[in-house]
Amino acid sequence: MTSRLLQGQTFHPQRKTREDFQIPGSPDLSPPHKRSTETNASRASFLQDLSPLRKSRKEAAVNEQRKTGLLTGKEISEEIARTKKTDWLRFKEMDPSISGLGAEHVYRDKLKGECISKEDFLKSRQKVNVEEKPKLKSQFSFPVHFNQEKKLEWGKDLAHKREAEAKLQELELEKEKPFARTRDDPELDNMLKERLRWGDPMAHLVKKKHPV
């Protein structure tokens, strides 16, 4: 019977508690243990301090109203107008020192970058305008030889135009001719006669006849 109990069960010695090690009559000098509730509360407060600030209810409501998916042009324009209005209201609620609303205009010198008064800025601007007017006039004033160059350019353009018209007329005539040409074609015969060949000793005696 005893052997069966020993085989089925294992006996471990009982663990000693703090009271067993304490000398009778001596005070308990160990620090009191903190409760788990206090630890959890302190940990929760620490995590709450590190968590980012939550958005206000107004911002959450605006974000919830945004539509997703396939939108029409009217819905997109309404969404843009609503977003602009929200941004403007948020800008008005900001501190003027941060947003710069109602701040005085700062005038600076263009060359030095120093702050100057409004009167000095207007004077410098008028001075610049007076100096730039003659430059603009000289830029847009045409010299005397411009008209002569324009005439030469016009004559050159006219010659190119006539040459292009002659080539176009020649191409139109070529379209009307048959595709296959024989040796008896007079135009082909004349073209071959007028062609200059390299190494021809009599080439300097041949004179082309150009129509006047």
C-alpha positions in Angstrom: 0.0 0.0 0.0 2.8 2.4 0.9 4.7 1.5 -2.3 1.7 2.4 -4.4 1.4 5.8 -2.7 5.0 6.5 -3.3 4.7 5.5 -7.0 1.6 7.7 -7.7 2.5 10.8 -5.7 5.6 12.9 -5.1 6.1 14.6 -1.8 7.8 18.1 -1.8 9.0 19.8 1.3 6.9 22.8 2.4 8.4 26.2 1.5 9.3 28.5 4.3 7.6 31.8 4.7 8.9 35.1 6.0 7.5 34.4 9.4 9.6 31.2 9.7 12.8 33.2 9.3 11.7 36.0 11.6 13.1 35.9 15.1 10.4 35.9 17.8 10.1 39.3 19.4 12.1 41.2 16.7 10.3 44.0 14.8 9.6 43.5 11.0 12.1 45.9 9.3 11.3 44.9 5.7 9.5 47.7 3.6 5.8 47.1 3.0 4.9 45.7 -0.4 3.0 48.0 -2.8 -0.3 46.8 -4.0 -0.8 45.9 -7.6 -3.6 48.5 -7.9 -1.3 51.4 -7.1 1.3 50.1 -9.6 -1.3 49.8 -12.3 -2.6 53.3 -11.6 0.8 54.9 -11.7 1.6 53.1 -15.0 -1.7 54.3 -16.5 -1.0 57.9 -15.6 2.5 57.7 -17.1 1.2 56.3 -20.3 -1.6 58.9 -20.4 1.0 61.7 -20.1 3.0 60.3 -23.1 0.0 59.8 -25.3 -0.7 62.4 -28.0 -3.3 65.0 -27.5 -6.7 63.8 -28.8 -8.5 65.8 -31.4 -11.5 67.9 -30.4 -15.0 66.8 -31.2 -15.3 69.5 -33.9 -12.4 68.1 -35.9 -13.6 64.6 -35.5 -17.1 65.6 -36.7 -15.5 67.3 -39.8 -13.5 64.3 -40.6 -16.5 62.0 -40.2 -18.4 64.1 -42.7 -15.9 63.6 -45.5 -17.1 61.3 -48.2 -15.1 58.6 -49.9 -15.4 56.6 -53.0 -16.7 57.8 -56.4 -17.7 61.5 -56.1 -19.3 63.9 -58.5 -17.8 67.3 -59.4 -20.4 69.1 -57.3 -19.6 67.0 -54.2 -15.8 67.6 -54.7 -16.3 71.4 -54.9 -18.5 71.3 -51.8 -15.9 69.3 -49.9 -13.2 71.8 -50.9 -15.3 74.8 -49.9 -16.1 73.1 -46.5 -12.4 72.4 -45.9 -11.5 76.0 -46.7 -14.1 77.3 -44.4 -12.8 75.0 -41.6 -9.3 76.2 -42.1 -10.3 79.8 -42.1 -12.2 79.4 -38.8 -9.2 77.7 -37.3 -7.0 80.5 -38.5 -9.3 83.1 -36.9 -9.2 81.3 -33.6 -5.4 81.3 -33.5 -3.4 83.8 -31.5 -2.6 86.9 -33.6 1.0 86.7 -32.5 1.2 83.2 -34.1 -1.0 83.7 -37.2 0.3 87.3 -37.9 -3.2 88.6 -38.3 -3.3 92.4 -38.2 0.5 92.8 -38.0 2.1 95.9 -39.4 3.7 95.7 -42.8 7.5 95.6 -42.8 9.3 97.6 -45.5 12.9 96.6 -46.4 15.6 97.9 -48.6 16.1 95.7 -51.7 19.9 96.1 -51.7 20.8 95.9 -48.0 17.7 94.2 -46.6 17.4 96.6 -43.7 14.0 97.7 -42.3 13.1 101.2 -43.5 10.0 103.4 -43.1 7.1 103.5 -45.5 8.1 107.0 -46.8 11.7 105.9 -47.6 10.4 102.8 -49.4 8.0 104.9 -51.6 10.9 107.4 -52.4 13.2 104.6 -53.4 10.5 103.0 -55.5 9.8 106.3 -57.4 13.5 106.7 -58.0 13.8 103.2 -59.5 10.8 103.9 -61.8 12.3 107.2 -63.0 15.6 105.4 -63.9 13.9 102.5 -65.6 11.8 104.6 -68.0 14.7 105.7 -70.3 16.0 102.1 -70.4 12.6 100.8 -71.5 12.3 103.6 -74.1 15.8 102.7 -75.5 14.9 99.0 -75.7 11.7 99.6 -77.7 13.1 102.4 -80.0 14.1 101.0 -83.4 17.3 102.2 -85.1 17.4 103.8 -88.5 19.0 100.8 -90.2 16.1 98.6 -89.0 13.8 99.6 -91.9 16.6 98.9 -94.4 17.2 95.4 -92.9 13.4 94.9 -93.0 13.3 95.7 -96.7 16.2 93.4 -97.4 14.6 90.6 -95.4 11.3 91.2 -97.2 13.1 90.9 -100.6 14.8 87.7 -99.5 11.5 86.3 -98.3 10.0 87.2 -101.7 12.7 85.3 -103.6 12.2 82.2 -101.4 8.5 82.4 -102.0 8.9 82.5 -105.8 11.4 79.6 -105.7 9.0 77.5 -103.6 6.1 78.3 -106.0 8.3 77.2 -109.0 9.2 73.9 -107.2 5.5 73.3 -106.4 4.6 73.9 -110.0 7.3 71.5 -111.2 6.0 68.9 -108.9 2.5 69.3 -110.2 3.7 68.8 -113.7 5.6 65.7 -112.7 2.4 64.2 -111.3 0.7 64.4 -114.6 3.5 62.7 -116.5 3.5 58.9 -116.8 5.5 56.8 -114.3 7.6 55.0 -116.9 9.8 57.0 -119.2 11.6 55.9 -122.4 14.6 57.1 -124.2 12.4 58.9 -126.7 11.1 61.3 -124.0 12.3 64.8 -125.1 12.3 66.2 -121.5 14.4 63.3 -120.2 16.8 63.8 -123.2 17.2 67.5 -122.5 17.8 66.9 -118.8 20.5 64.4 -119.5 22.2 66.7 -122.0 22.3 69.6 -119.5 23.6 67.5 -116.7 27.3 68.2 -115.9 29.5 65.2 -115.4 32.6 65.1 -113.4 35.8 64.7 -115.5 34.1 66.0 -118.7 36.8 68.0 -120.6 34.2 69.9 -122.6 32.1 70.9 -119.6 33.5 74.5 -119.6 32.3 74.9 -123.2 28.7 73.9 -122.4 26.4 76.8 -121.5 23.0 76.1 -119.9 20.1 77.9 -121.2 18.0 79.4 -118.4 14.7 81.0 -119.0 14.7 84.7 -118.4 
